[in-house]
Amino acid sequence: MDFSTPFMSEYLMNGHEQVERQVQELQRELMDLRKRIDFLLPVGDRMPNFALEELGAEIVKEQSSASYLSEQAGLKLLGLTLIPAKPPCVSPRVVIQGRAPMVPGACWSFAGSQGHLTIKLPYSIAISHVTLGQISKMVSPSGKVSSAPRMFSVFVSHRFPLHHCSTVAFYICVY
């Protein structure tokens, strides 16, 4: 078959352009699907979570903020609260329990405008990403998430085994 004829050259060129348009359309559809997936299932939910209680992670209460305790009284009779105004505070353990999806009220509230939470991991890991989850405005009863953290910092502490140096009795070597 001779592809050098003007008809065949034009036919091949049109076919090439049509394939190129189809590839571009498929690329747009793929990007749209990726955006939808990222919206429905954020990147942080698709990554391994090493800070899970079921994997051995623990909350270090002594190095964490106090939980927020509501001071609002509910229905009281003779000084006893019969019906609390708000449910009792949720333990900070909820942070490492990996519950999904996130629902209003199933979160740890700390007292004050700044707080800290210390999580002890069961083994050493190489940290590449850290995520902090919160409910969306769509599921918030008020339509707002104004009490959600806006800024957070991550600090890492690693305990090294201490060994006694045999050369000098009162020094400790860190390896």
Secondary structure in CASP SS format (residue, H / E / C, confidence):
PFRMAT SS
TARGET T0000
AUTHOR 0000-0000-0000
METHOD secondary structure of the structure
MODEL  1
M C 1.00
D C 1.00
F C 1.00
S C 1.00
T C 1.00
P H 1.00
F H 1.00
M H 1.00
S H 1.00
E H 1.00
Y H 1.00
L H 1.00
M H 1.00
N H 1.00
G H 1.00
H H 1.00
E H 1.00
Q H 1.00
V H 1.00
E H 1.00
R H 1.00
Q H 1.00
V H 1.00
Q H 1.00
E H 1.00
L H 1.00
Q H 1.00
R H 1.00
E H 1.00
L H 1.00
M H 1.00
D H 1.00
L H 1.00
R H 1.00
K H 1.00
R H 1.00
I H 1.00
D H 1.00
F H 1.00
L H 1.00
L C 1.00
P C 1.00
V H 1.00
G H 1.00
D H 1.00
R H 1.00
M C 1.00
P C 1.00
N C 1.00
F C 1.00
A C 1.00
L C 1.00
E H 1.00
E H 1.00
L H 1.00
G C 1.00
A C 1.00
E E 1.00
I E 1.00
V C 1.00
K H 1.00
E H 1.00
Q H 1.00
S C 1.00
S C 1.00
A C 1.00
S E 1.00
Y C 1.00
L C 1.00
S C 1.00
E C 1.00
Q C 1.00
A C 1.00
G C 1.00
L E 1.00
K E 1.00
L E 1.00
L C 1.00
G C 1.00
L E 1.00
T E 1.00
L E 1.00
I E 1.00
P C 1.00
A C 1.00
K C 1.00
P C 1.00
P C 1.00
C C 1.00
V C 1.00
S C 1.00
P H 1.00
R H 1.00
V H 1.00
V H 1.00
I H 1.00
Q C 1.00
G C 1.00
R C 1.00
A C 1.00
P C 1.00
M C 1.00
V C 1.00
P C 1.00
G C 1.00
A C 1.00
C C 1.00
W C 1.00
S C 1.00
F E 1.00
A C 1.00
G C 1.00
S C 1.00
Q C 1.00
G C 1.00
H C 1.00
L C 1.00
T C 1.00
I E 1.00
K E 1.00
L C 1.00
P C 1.00
Y C 1.00
S C 1.00
I C 1.00
A C 1.00
I C 1.00
S C 1.00
H C 1.00
V C 1.00
T C 1.00
L C 1.00
G C 1.00
Q C 1.00
I C 1.00
S C 1.00
K C 1.00
M C 1.00
V C 1.00
S C 1.00
P C 1.00
S C 1.00
G C 1.00
K C 1.00
V C 1.00
S C 1.00
S C 1.00
A C 1.00
P C 1.00
R C 1.00
M C 1.00
F C 1.00
S C 1.00
V C 1.00
F C 1.00
V C 1.00
S C 1.00
H C 1.00
R C 1.00
F C 1.00
P C 1.00
L E 1.00
H E 1.00
H E 1.00
C C 1.00
S C 1.00
T C 1.00
V C 1.00
A C 1.00
F C 1.00
Y C 1.00
I E 1.00
C E 1.00
V E 1.00
Y C 1.00
END
